[in-house]
Amino acid sequence: MDIFAIVMICLLGLILVIMLVLILIGAGSFRMSMSAKSIAKKLAKANTKTNYENYKIDHSWWDKQDCQTLTTKSYDELNLYAHLIENPKCDKLAIIVHGYGGEYKDMNSYAQMFLKRGYNILAVECRAHGKSEGDMIGMGWLDRLDIKTWIDVMLERNKNYKILLFGQSMGASAVCMALGEKLPNNVICAISDCGFDNVYRQMYHVCRHHLKFLTKPTINIFNAYMKRTRNYDFKSADAVKQLKKCKVPVLFIHGKADDFVPVEMCYRLSEAIPEERREVLLVENASHIMSYATDPKAYTRAVNKFLDKYGM
């Protein structure tokens, strides 16, 4: 065997090893963060469970409500679930979207807030969460179309609904992303609580806190893996671009001490909406998803003022 053949075999072997490493990094990152059974999702859920009191989460509240379970099919044929508290005397509807690793019952404080205003409440279970099907977490981008589906489902029940979209964390990003779609005029306004502006930037931010080096190459490899295997491009999953197409007013809420979704992301999101149609509440000393728990009076006041302004 001549030298050239040996070099080519070694080179081919090196290429195969590199390809294997890239696949392992991509598949491992998916298993860690975006699989329905991801480790990060389990950790997020466990962290929330140990902090129910701090977050003002009370799952038992839902058991005291006259709550219907609804189901529908997503655009990609997944079974999705949501939970409806109905008020036949009112045509106002709040569609509430929970965050990454969360569940609809985590949203009791917000459901109560809208229920006091007489709203009907639809609390959705995001894909790959709760009973809703899906082997991949949507990170807001896939969920935006699920929100659109739920809007259609509810308008089939009552074509006169005036709809508020409310989301927290990943759910807030899902709402912002949904606002860039062609929505019916029944959607009057929206509230985004600590949403991230772009999936790539959020992934990079989180990864940077866990990896001391090679953060960008790791995220780029993960993104390349997702584009090839799932047709999902983190960079295209952009709430800012979607909000630039939004036609309704939006209230943005964020904790100033949020180090998981940086407050700078709130600025980027809000600046995508014309000044006359945006409101912003920044809560002092509030960390991620803690704005309501940190200052419930200021939070409730801002929400009520916003809804009053738009007749909701």
Contacts in CASP RR format, 6 or more apart in sequence:
PFRMAT RR
TARGET T0000
AUTHOR 0000-0000-0000
METHOD contacts of the structure
MODEL  1
MDIFAIVMICLLGLILVIMLVLILIGAGSFRMSMSAKSIAKKLAKANTKT
NYENYKIDHSWWDKQDCQTLTTKSYDELNLYAHLIENPKCDKLAIIVHGY
GGEYKDMNSYAQMFLKRGYNILAVECRAHGKSEGDMIGMGWLDRLDIKTW
IDVMLERNKNYKILLFGQSMGASAVCMALGEKLPNNVICAISDCGFDNVY
RQMYHVCRHHLKFLTKPTINIFNAYMKRTRNYDFKSADAVKQLKKCKVPV
LFIHGKADDFVPVEMCYRLSEAIPEERREVLLVENASHIMSYATDPKAYT
RAVNKFLDKYGM
22 221 0 8 1.000
22 224 0 8 1.000
22 225 0 8 1.000
23 225 0 8 1.000
25 218 0 8 1.000
25 221 0 8 1.000
25 222 0 8 1.000
25 225 0 8 1.000
26 221 0 8 1.000
26 222 0 8 1.000
26 224 0 8 1.000
26 225 0 8 1.000
26 226 0 8 1.000
27 225 0 8 1.000
29 218 0 8 1.000
29 221 0 8 1.000
29 222 0 8 1.000
29 225 0 8 1.000
30 38 0 8 1.000
30 136 0 8 1.000
30 222 0 8 1.000
30 225 0 8 1.000
30 226 0 8 1.000
30 229 0 8 1.000
31 38 0 8 1.000
31 39 0 8 1.000
32 38 0 8 1.000
32 39 0 8 1.000
32 40 0 8 1.000
33 39 0 8 1.000
33 40 0 8 1.000
33 41 0 8 1.000
33 137 0 8 1.000
33 203 0 8 1.000
34 136 0 8 1.000
34 137 0 8 1.000
34 138 0 8 1.000
34 139 0 8 1.000
34 226 0 8 1.000
35 41 0 8 1.000
35 128 0 8 1.000
35 135 0 8 1.000
35 136 0 8 1.000
35 137 0 8 1.000
36 128 0 8 1.000
36 134 0 8 1.000
36 135 0 8 1.000
36 136 0 8 1.000
36 137 0 8 1.000
38 137 0 8 1.000
40 100 0 8 1.000
41 100 0 8 1.000
41 101 0 8 1.000
41 137 0 8 1.000
44 100 0 8 1.000
44 101 0 8 1.000
44 102 0 8 1.000
45 101 0 8 1.000
45 102 0 8 1.000
45 103 0 8 1.000
48 55 0 8 1.000
48 57 0 8 1.000
48 101 0 8 1.000
48 102 0 8 1.000
48 106 0 8 1.000
51 57 0 8 1.000
52 58 0 8 1.000
52 59 0 8 1.000
54 290 0 8 1.000
54 293 0 8 1.000
55 106 0 8 1.000
55 289 0 8 1.000
55 290 0 8 1.000
55 293 0 8 1.000
56 109 0 8 1.000
56 292 0 8 1.000
56 293 0 8 1.000
56 296 0 8 1.000
57 105 0 8 1.000
57 106 0 8 1.000
57 108 0 8 1.000
57 109 0 8 1.000
58 108 0 8 1.000
59 105 0 8 1.000
59 106 0 8 1.000
59 108 0 8 1.000
61 105 0 8 1.000
61 108 0 8 1.000
61 111 0 8 1.000
61 112 0 8 1.000
62 83 0 8 1.000
62 104 0 8 1.000
62 105 0 8 1.000
62 108 0 8 1.000
62 111 0 8 1.000
65 85 0 8 1.000
66 85 0 8 1.000
66 86 0 8 1.000
67 83 0 8 1.000
67 84 0 8 1.000
67 85 0 8 1.000
68 83 0 8 1.000
68 84 0 8 1.000
68 85 0 8 1.000
68 86 0 8 1.000
69 81 0 8 1.000
69 82 0 8 1.000
69 83 0 8 1.000
69 84 0 8 1.000
70 81 0 8 1.000
70 82 0 8 1.000
70 83 0 8 1.000
70 84 0 8 1.000
70 122 0 8 1.000
70 153 0 8 1.000
71 79 0 8 1.000
71 80 0 8 1.000
71 81 0 8 1.000
71 82 0 8 1.000
72 79 0 8 1.000
72 80 0 8 1.000
72 82 0 8 1.000
72 149 0 8 1.000
72 150 0 8 1.000
72 153 0 8 1.000
73 79 0 8 1.000
73 80 0 8 1.000
73 149 0 8 1.000
74 80 0 8 1.000
74 127 0 8 1.000
74 145 0 8 1.000
74 146 0 8 1.000
74 149 0 8 1.000
75 145 0 8 1.000
75 146 0 8 1.000
75 149 0 8 1.000
78 127 0 8 1.000
78 132 0 8 1.000
78 133 0 8 1.000
78 134 0 8 1.000
79 131 0 8 1.000
79 132 0 8 1.000
79 133 0 8 1.000
80 124 0 8 1.000
80 125 0 8 1.000
80 127 0 8 1.000
80 132 0 8 1.000
80 133 0 8 1.000
80 146 0 8 1.000
80 149 0 8 1.000
80 150 0 8 1.000
81 124 0 8 1.000
81 125 0 8 1.000
81 130 0 8 1.000
81 131 0 8 1.000
81 132 0 8 1.000
82 104 0 8 1.000
82 122 0 8 1.000
82 123 0 8 1.000
82 124 0 8 1.000
82 125 0 8 1.000
82 150 0 8 1.000
83 104 0 8 1.000
83 122 0 8 1.000
83 123 0 8 1.000
83 125 0 8 1.000
84 120 0 8 1.000
84 121 0 8 1.000
84 122 0 8 1.000
84 123 0 8 1.000
85 111 0 8 1.000
85 115 0 8 1.000
85 120 0 8 1.000
85 121 0 8 1.000
85 123 0 8 1.000
86 120 0 8 1.000
87 115 0 8 1.000
87 118 0 8 1.000
87 119 0 8 1.000
87 120 0 8 1.000
89 118 0 8 1.000
90 118 0 8 1.000
90 119 0 8 1.000
90 120 0 8 1.000
91 158 0 8 1.000
91 160 0 8 1.000
91 161 0 8 1.000
91 162 0 8 1.000
92 117 0 8 1.000
92 118 0 8 1.000
92 119 0 8 1.000
92 120 0 8 1.000
92 161 0 8 1.000
92 162 0 8 1.000
92 163 0 8 1.000
92 164 0 8 1.000
92 312 0 8 1.000
93 119 0 8 1.000
93 120 0 8 1.000
93 121 0 8 1.000
93 122 0 8 1.000
93 154 0 8 1.000
93 158 0 8 1.000
93 161 0 8 1.000
93 162 0 8 1.000
93 163 0 8 1.000
93 164 0 8 1.000
94 110 0 8 1.000
94 111 0 8 1.000
94 114 0 8 1.000
94 119 0 8 1.000
94 120 0 8 1.000
94 121 0 8 1.000
94 122 0 8 1.000
94 163 0 8 1.000
94 164 0 8 1.000
94 166 0 8 1.000
95 122 0 8 1.000
95 124 0 8 1.000
95 147 0 8 1.000
95 150 0 8 1.000
95 151 0 8 1.000
95 154 0 8 1.000
95 163 0 8 1.000
95 164 0 8 1.000
95 165 0 8 1.000
95 166 0 8 1.000
96 104 0 8 1.000
96 107 0 8 1.000
96 110 0 8 1.000
96 111 0 8 1.000
96 114 0 8 1.000
96 121 0 8 1.000
96 122 0 8 1.000
96 123 0 8 1.000
96 124 0 8 1.000
96 166 0 8 1.000
96 167 0 8 1.000
97 124 0 8 1.000
97 126 0 8 1.000
97 143 0 8 1.000
97 147 0 8 1.000
97 165 0 8 1.000
97 166 0 8 1.000
97 167 0 8 1.000
97 168 0 8 1.000
97 171 0 8 1.000
97 172 0 8 1.000
97 174 0 8 1.000
97 175 0 8 1.000
98 104 0 8 1.000
98 106 0 8 1.000
98 107 0 8 1.000
98 123 0 8 1.000
98 124 0 8 1.000
98 125 0 8 1.000
98 126 0 8 1.000
98 129 0 8 1.000
98 167 0 8 1.000
98 168 0 8 1.000
98 169 0 8 1.000
98 170 0 8 1.000
98 171 0 8 1.000
99 106 0 8 1.000
99 126 0 8 1.000
99 167 0 8 1.000
99 168 0 8 1.000
99 169 0 8 1.000
99 170 0 8 1.000
99 171 0 8 1.000
99 172 0 8 1.000
99 289 0 8 1.000
100 137 0 8 1.000
100 139 0 8 1.000
100 169 0 8 1.000
100 170 0 8 1.000
100 171 0 8 1.000
101 129 0 8 1.000
101 137 0 8 1.000
101 170 0 8 1.000
102 129 0 8 1.000
103 125 0 8 1.000
103 129 0 8 1.000
103 130 0 8 1.000
104 123 0 8 1.000
104 124 0 8 1.000
104 125 0 8 1.000
105 123 0 8 1.000
107 123 0 8 1.000
107 168 0 8 1.000
109 292 0 8 1.000
109 293 0 8 1.000
109 296 0 8 1.000
110 166 0 8 1.000
110 168 0 8 1.000
110 292 0 8 1.000
111 121 0 8 1.000
111 123 0 8 1.000
113 300 0 8 1.000
113 303 0 8 1.000
114 121 0 8 1.000
114 164 0 8 1.000
114 166 0 8 1.000
115 121 0 8 1.000
117 304 0 8 1.000
117 307 0 8 1.000
117 312 0 8 1.000
119 164 0 8 1.000
120 161 0 8 1.000
122 150 0 8 1.000
122 154 0 8 1.000
124 132 0 8 1.000
124 146 0 8 1.000
124 147 0 8 1.000
124 150 0 8 1.000
125 131 0 8 1.000
125 132 0 8 1.000
126 132 0 8 1.000
126 137 0 8 1.000
126 138 0 8 1.000
126 140 0 8 1.000
126 143 0 8 1.000
126 146 0 8 1.000
126 170 0 8 1.000
126 171 0 8 1.000
126 174 0 8 1.000
127 133 0 8 1.000
127 134 0 8 1.000
127 136 0 8 1.000
127 137 0 8 1.000
127 138 0 8 1.000
127 142 0 8 1.000
127 143 0 8 1.000
127 146 0 8 1.000
128 134 0 8 1.000
128 135 0 8 1.000
128 136 0 8 1.000
128 137 0 8 1.000
128 138 0 8 1.000
129 137 0 8 1.000
136 142 0 8 1.000
136 230 0 8 1.000
136 232 0 8 1.000
137 170 0 8 1.000
138 170 0 8 1.000
139 170 0 8 1.000
139 173 0 8 1.000
139 199 0 8 1.000
139 202 0 8 1.000
139 237 0 8 1.000
140 170 0 8 1.000
140 171 0 8 1.000
140 173 0 8 1.000
140 174 0 8 1.000
140 177 0 8 1.000
140 199 0 8 1.000
140 237 0 8 1.000
141 174 0 8 1.000
141 177 0 8 1.000
141 199 0 8 1.000
141 232 0 8 1.000
141 236 0 8 1.000
141 237 0 8 1.000
142 232 0 8 1.000
143 170 0 8 1.000
143 171 0 8 1.000
143 174 0 8 1.000
143 177 0 8 1.000
143 178 0 8 1.000
144 174 0 8 1.000
144 175 0 8 1.000
144 177 0 8 1.000
144 178 0 8 1.000
144 180 0 8 1.000
144 181 0 8 1.000
144 242 0 8 1.000
145 178 0 8 1.000
145 181 0 8 1.000
146 174 0 8 1.000
147 165 0 8 1.000
147 174 0 8 1.000
147 175 0 8 1.000
147 178 0 8 1.000
148 178 0 8 1.000
148 181 0 8 1.000
148 183 0 8 1.000
151 163 0 8 1.000
151 183 0 8 1.000
151 184 0 8 1.000
151 186 0 8 1.000
151 187 0 8 1.000
154 161 0 8 1.000
154 163 0 8 1.000
155 161 0 8 1.000
155 184 0 8 1.000
155 186 0 8 1.000
159 186 0 8 1.000
160 186 0 8 1.000
161 186 0 8 1.000
162 186 0 8 1.000
162 188 0 8 1.000
162 312 0 8 1.000
163 186 0 8 1.000
163 187 0 8 1.000
163 188 0 8 1.000
164 188 0 8 1.000
164 189 0 8 1.000
164 190 0 8 1.000
164 191 0 8 1.000
164 307 0 8 1.000
164 312 0 8 1.000
165 175 0 8 1.000
165 178 0 8 1.000
165 179 0 8 1.000
165 187 0 8 1.000
165 189 0 8 1.000
165 190 0 8 1.000
165 191 0 8 1.000
166 175 0 8 1.000
166 190 0 8 1.000
166 191 0 8 1.000
166 193 0 8 1.000
167 174 0 8 1.000
167 175 0 8 1.000
167 191 0 8 1.000
167 192 0 8 1.000
167 193 0 8 1.000
167 195 0 8 1.000
168 193 0 8 1.000
168 194 0 8 1.000
168 195 0 8 1.000
168 289 0 8 1.000
169 193 0 8 1.000
169 194 0 8 1.000
169 195 0 8 1.000
169 196 0 8 1.000
169 261 0 8 1.000
169 288 0 8 1.000
169 289 0 8 1.000
170 195 0 8 1.000
170 196 0 8 1.000
171 195 0 8 1.000
172 192 0 8 1.000
172 193 0 8 1.000
172 194 0 8 1.000
172 195 0 8 1.000
173 192 0 8 1.000
173 195 0 8 1.000
173 196 0 8 1.000
173 197 0 8 1.000
173 199 0 8 1.000
173 202 0 8 1.000
173 239 0 8 1.000
175 190 0 8 1.000
175 191 0 8 1.000
175 192 0 8 1.000
176 190 0 8 1.000
176 192 0 8 1.000
176 195 0 8 1.000
176 239 0 8 1.000
176 242 0 8 1.000
176 243 0 8 1.000
176 246 0 8 1.000
176 250 0 8 1.000
176 269 0 8 1.000
177 237 0 8 1.000
177 238 0 8 1.000
177 239 0 8 1.000
177 242 0 8 1.000
178 242 0 8 1.000
179 187 0 8 1.000
179 190 0 8 1.000
179 242 0 8 1.000
179 243 0 8 1.000
179 245 0 8 1.000
179 246 0 8 1.000
179 248 0 8 1.000
179 250 0 8 1.000
180 242 0 8 1.000
180 243 0 8 1.000
180 244 0 8 1.000
180 245 0 8 1.000
180 246 0 8 1.000
181 242 0 8 1.000
187 248 0 8 1.000
188 248 0 8 1.000
188 310 0 8 1.000
188 311 0 8 1.000
188 312 0 8 1.000
189 248 0 8 1.000
189 249 0 8 1.000
189 250 0 8 1.000
189 251 0 8 1.000
189 306 0 8 1.000
189 307 0 8 1.000
189 310 0 8 1.000
189 312 0 8 1.000
190 246 0 8 1.000
190 248 0 8 1.000
190 249 0 8 1.000
190 250 0 8 1.000
190 251 0 8 1.000
191 250 0 8 1.000
191 251 0 8 1.000
191 252 0 8 1.000
191 253 0 8 1.000
191 303 0 8 1.000
191 306 0 8 1.000
192 250 0 8 1.000
192 251 0 8 1.000
192 252 0 8 1.000
192 253 0 8 1.000
192 269 0 8 1.000
193 253 0 8 1.000
193 254 0 8 1.000
193 289 0 8 1.000
193 291 0 8 1.000
193 292 0 8 1.000
194 253 0 8 1.000
194 254 0 8 1.000
194 255 0 8 1.000
194 258 0 8 1.000
194 261 0 8 1.000
194 266 0 8 1.000
194 288 0 8 1.000
194 289 0 8 1.000
194 291 0 8 1.000
195 239 0 8 1.000
195 254 0 8 1.000
195 261 0 8 1.000
195 265 0 8 1.000
195 266 0 8 1.000
195 269 0 8 1.000
196 202 0 8 1.000
196 239 0 8 1.000
196 261 0 8 1.000
196 265 0 8 1.000
197 238 0 8 1.000
197 239 0 8 1.000
197 240 0 8 1.000
197 265 0 8 1.000
197 268 0 8 1.000
197 269 0 8 1.000
198 234 0 8 1.000
198 235 0 8 1.000
198 237 0 8 1.000
198 238 0 8 1.000
198 239 0 8 1.000
198 240 0 8 1.000
199 234 0 8 1.000
199 235 0 8 1.000
199 237 0 8 1.000
199 238 0 8 1.000
200 219 0 8 1.000
200 223 0 8 1.000
200 234 0 8 1.000
200 235 0 8 1.000
200 237 0 8 1.000
201 265 0 8 1.000
202 261 0 8 1.000
202 265 0 8 1.000
203 219 0 8 1.000
203 222 0 8 1.000
203 223 0 8 1.000
203 234 0 8 1.000
204 215 0 8 1.000
204 216 0 8 1.000
204 219 0 8 1.000
205 261 0 8 1.000
205 262 0 8 1.000
206 260 0 8 1.000
207 215 0 8 1.000
207 218 0 8 1.000
207 219 0 8 1.000
208 215 0 8 1.000
211 218 0 8 1.000
219 234 0 8 1.000
222 234 0 8 1.000
223 233 0 8 1.000
223 234 0 8 1.000
223 235 0 8 1.000
226 232 0 8 1.000
226 233 0 8 1.000
226 234 0 8 1.000
227 233 0 8 1.000
239 269 0 8 1.000
239 272 0 8 1.000
240 268 0 8 1.000
240 269 0 8 1.000
240 272 0 8 1.000
241 272 0 8 1.000
243 250 0 8 1.000
243 269 0 8 1.000
243 272 0 8 1.000
243 273 0 8 1.000
244 272 0 8 1.000
246 272 0 8 1.000
246 273 0 8 1.000
248 277 0 8 1.000
249 273 0 8 1.000
249 277 0 8 1.000
249 278 0 8 1.000
249 279 0 8 1.000
249 306 0 8 1.000
249 309 0 8 1.000
249 310 0 8 1.000
250 270 0 8 1.000
250 273 0 8 1.000
250 277 0 8 1.000
250 278 0 8 1.000
250 279 0 8 1.000
251 278 0 8 1.000
251 279 0 8 1.000
251 280 0 8 1.000
251 281 0 8 1.000
251 302 0 8 1.000
251 303 0 8 1.000
251 306 0 8 1.000
252 266 0 8 1.000
252 269 0 8 1.000
252 270 0 8 1.000
252 278 0 8 1.000
252 279 0 8 1.000
252 280 0 8 1.000
252 281 0 8 1.000
253 266 0 8 1.000
253 280 0 8 1.000
253 281 0 8 1.000
253 282 0 8 1.000
253 283 0 8 1.000
253 291 0 8 1.000
253 299 0 8 1.000
253 302 0 8 1.000
254 261 0 8 1.000
254 263 0 8 1.000
254 265 0 8 1.000
254 266 0 8 1.000
254 280 0 8 1.000
254 281 0 8 1.000
254 282 0 8 1.000
254 283 0 8 1.000
254 286 0 8 1.000
254 291 0 8 1.000
255 263 0 8 1.000
255 266 0 8 1.000
255 282 0 8 1.000
255 283 0 8 1.000
255 284 0 8 1.000
255 286 0 8 1.000
255 287 0 8 1.000
255 288 0 8 1.000
255 290 0 8 1.000
255 291 0 8 1.000
255 294 0 8 1.000
256 263 0 8 1.000
256 282 0 8 1.000
256 283 0 8 1.000
256 284 0 8 1.000
256 285 0 8 1.000
256 286 0 8 1.000
257 284 0 8 1.000
257 285 0 8 1.000
257 286 0 8 1.000
257 287 0 8 1.000
258 286 0 8 1.000
258 287 0 8 1.000
258 288 0 8 1.000
258 290 0 8 1.000
259 287 0 8 1.000
259 288 0 8 1.000
260 287 0 8 1.000
260 288 0 8 1.000
261 288 0 8 1.000
263 282 0 8 1.000
266 280 0 8 1.000
266 282 0 8 1.000
270 278 0 8 1.000
270 280 0 8 1.000
279 302 0 8 1.000
279 306 0 8 1.000
281 291 0 8 1.000
281 298 0 8 1.000
281 299 0 8 1.000
281 302 0 8 1.000
283 290 0 8 1.000
283 291 0 8 1.000
283 294 0 8 1.000
283 295 0 8 1.000
283 298 0 8 1.000
283 299 0 8 1.000
284 294 0 8 1.000
284 295 0 8 1.000
285 294 0 8 1.000
286 293 0 8 1.000
286 294 0 8 1.000
286 295 0 8 1.000
287 294 0 8 1.000
291 299 0 8 1.000
292 299 0 8 1.000
292 300 0 8 1.000
END
